[in-house]
Amino acid sequence: MNLSYRPTPKLRALSPMTVENRVLRLAPGRGETWLERIARPLARALPGGAYPLRFALVGVWEREVVVEATLLSPGDDTAHAAELSAIELLDPRPRTLEARPFCAVQVVPTGVRCEFGGYAGDACPVTNLLASTVDLLITHPNAVNASELNEMAGNVLYVEGKSLDDFLLGHLGLMPVAGNRVGTFVDPTGAAYLDDVLDTLSAARASAGIDCPVYTVLGEELGVRAEWSPSGCAMGSILRPERIVEAVETLLAAGVDAVGGVSVIHGVEPGMLARHQRGEAPNPSGGVEAIVTHLVSKLFRVPAAHAPLPYYGDTKPRIGENPRVAAEMISTPHYFSVIKGLGSAPRLVPLSEAASAPSGVVTIDNVGAVVVPASCLGGVPALAAELSAIPLIAVRENRTVLNVTNEVMGMPNVIEVDSYLEAAGVIGALRNGIALESLRRPIHGAREVEPLASPARLAEVGEEPRESSARPVRIPVAPRL
């Protein structure tokens, strides 16, 4: 089959959507976990009709938290207004048991200058290490995409970041598949590089056997622009997000199962790239790329990923002393890694609850560990792990621009480790039911616990029952299947 070009028609009139970045200061409410404490205050702080495509706690104090959020407002489009009114954070569905196969989730947040994963696929080796310890390792494109390289292991499930959040909140299941038909949308601002994109699709079909036969060029520029948040994270905006919606509808009508996109990122200056390549700043395009794919994931529930078309011209210097940026230098469209990931990405299965999942679908009940940088405990994966009492392995070595550590979060399920080498050992122990304290020295003896006093016994000794103000330490002890 030859590559098929499909112009993007206006299948139906879409009113303009708006993407907006906001800083929200919230007073946490009551609850045992952080997700329970901030979900309602966050929802109350949203403008009417706005949906939080991205959000994370970036500052935590005793009576206030600071949230950086990207909000999507659907305008007058009533169909999408209804879809965007369903905020998953307000209806989380925690894990109820520990099922097999045993899965772990590897999270490398985008746009926060991760030491591992803040460049071009440089978290792929540690991702594959973690994958070697589990039945399935679930991660997102940022961890493994490296322009024309994607060397993820065969048991890695490639899941877009918003879909990964909703999976951990119990709203989605993952159905592994043999292959997908992948469609591509192209920002017309990068029309000069269309031949490079088409060569990538042809090479993927002829040499890798990936089914990616159709693409569409948008009729209007997307207007994707990199921006920075007050905390120093890479964020961004999209001038015409409704054009993405039209493109995805066109591709789905052509029979695709997964959607990739390429667009030009505006607003990237030479100094930004130089600082990023020296390890001093996040990748300026990472945050806004996530906004593009989060939009696709939320509205269409299909696998999605994105790559930046060359936005730099002579802007991007070739710095040889940082091997982590080298993958960007050997590519023009940066797109084959996306095609390879989407070609085998699991299908997304909306769930009412994990118990309703069809046979073979991976759910939150299969997750035995979540791995994150130790300074990024304010994102949805960490908050969802605490809610479900899933061991949260916090890796200190993967430093970022943030400082949301367990020192300020106080999550009882956190296991701090120095490196991914140590994280792999922890996951191996969890998978095999080996108590972590058995692997450390000194090892302490068993301790006696006092029996709980009944109200009748307290009445005998003249004491009133007292309610503890301490947060309970919850240990994951759900039954194994």
Protein Blocks (a to p, Z undefined) as FASTA:
>chain_A
ZZdddddddfbacdddddddddddddddedjbfklmmmmmmmmmpcghiacfbacdfbdc
fkbccdddddddehjalklmmmmmpcfklmcccdfbdcddddddddddehilpabhpano
plmmmmmmmmmmpmbdcddfklmgghjaccbdfkbccddfklmmmmmnopaccdddfbdc
ddddddfklmmmmmmmmmmmmmmmmmnopacfbccddfbdfkiacdddfkopacdddfbl
mlmmmmmmmmmmnopabdcdddddehiafklmmmmmnopaccfklmmmmmmmmmmmmmno
pacddddddfklmmpccdfklmklmmmmmcfklmmmmmmmmmmgccddddfbfklpcehi
acfklpgbdcddfklmmbfklmmmmmnopacdddfklgcfbdcdfklnopakbccdfblk
lmmmmmmmmmnopafklmpccddddddddddddfklmmmnopacdddfbdcddddfbdcZ
Z
